Amino acid sequence: MKKIITLSLVLLLVFAMLLPSVSIAGSIPNERLYPRLVDNAFLLDSEEESKLLDKLDQISEKQDLDVVVVTVDSLEGYSPSEYADDFYDYNGYGMGPGHDGILLLISMEERDWAITTYGFAITAFTDAGLDRIIEEIIPHLSDGNYYKAFDRFGDLADEYTRAARNGRAYDVGNLPKKPPSPLLIPISLLIGAIISFLITGFMKSQLKTVRMQKSATSYVRQNSLNLVASRDIYLYNVITRRARPKKSESSRGGSTTHRSSSGRSHGGKSGKF
């Protein structure tokens, strides 16, 4: 009898130890289980990882919205969006009652990226806004400069969230200007100087027979102009009509959403780098 009681207690203890893992696998936890930077693909060194995690934490706390970066070696058969959505949902990300947050996923197996948004982040990061963010970080990802890509992602997440909190979410017709290349100004000055030199040199070569005069009257032929009358004559007018272009579906702005495996509504995009 004692052996039966002891065996029952052991089984109950084992079952109780398994309960947390069952809960995590089958439902969304109330608290975040991982840090805001999960570099499972080991794309960053320890110093870069520490700096980036501090930055993501500061931005998230300031904006009351989780800003997360996750890297993996493989998507394990899921699509990039499915993996990003599930990682966000089943690991407890999101701040405030709306569980607001944005997550950038990088998978090295097929060089996939995905961004998933939830809560207020769906409003803050519109489809057009996400396109602009990707335009800025894709070159760094393609070059293998992952720290710079993630660092820039953090800056943009901060900027976009701040704009949305002020009622001016970046969207179609209200996108931030792309930062100019640092080489643009010196290259423009050099090209302008070359063009000016060529034009003035050509003009100078055409004026070899001209001599400078002391007054402007020297350039006017005597009695060459005899104005006796002047009048304005209206001839005709031209009216051109053009049809006003209709707004396409892509120009309406806002965020498209989809359902994750947990049944929650997410925004976001995915692609290759």
C-alpha positions, 0 to 999 in steps of 0.5 A: 500500500505504501508503495502505491501511495509513493508511486502516486505521489511521484506521478502527481509531482511529475505531472505538476512539473509538466503543467507549465510547459503544457500551458506555454505550448497551448495558450498565450502567456501573460508575461514575456518569456524571452528578452527583446533580442533573441539572436539564435542565429548568432549574427551578433557578437556579445558587445553588439548584442548587449548594446542592441538589447539595451537600446530595444529595452529603452525604446520599448519602455519609452514608447510603451510598445515592445520592439523585438528582434529575433534571428533563427537558423530555420523556420522549421517548415513555417512561413516567415509570417507564421513563425513571426506571429507565433513567436510573438503570441506564444512568448508573451510579447506586447505591452499594455492592455493591448499587448502592443508591439512589433517584431522583426524576424530574420531567418538565415536558412532561406534569407527570409525576413518578416515583420509582425505588428500587434495592437497599437503597432498595427496603427503605427506601422502601416503597409506603406510605413513598413515598406519604407522601413524595409527599404532602409534596412534591407541593404544592411541585411544583404551586406551582412551588416546585421547590427547596423540593420537592427540598430536602424530598425530600432531607431525607425520603430521609435520614430514611427511610434512617436509619430503615431502617438502624436496622431500623424502615423506615417502612411501614404502621402505622409512618409518620412523623407529618405536620408540623403547620401553623405556623398550627394553634396560633394558629388553635386558640387563637383558635377556643377563645377565641371558643367559651369567650366565647360559652358563658360569655356565654350561661351568664351571661345565664341566671343574672341572677336568682341571687344569691350565697349565703354557704354551700351549705346555702342552696341545699338545700330543707329536708326535700326528701330523705328516703332510707330504703333503697338497693339495687343491682339487676342487670337485664341485660347486652348482648354485641355481636360484630363480625367482625374485619376482614381485612387488605386487600392494600394494608395488607400493607406492603412494596414492590412491584417491577417489571423495568426494560429492563435486567432489574433489579428496581426499586421506585417509583411515578409520577404527575402534579403 
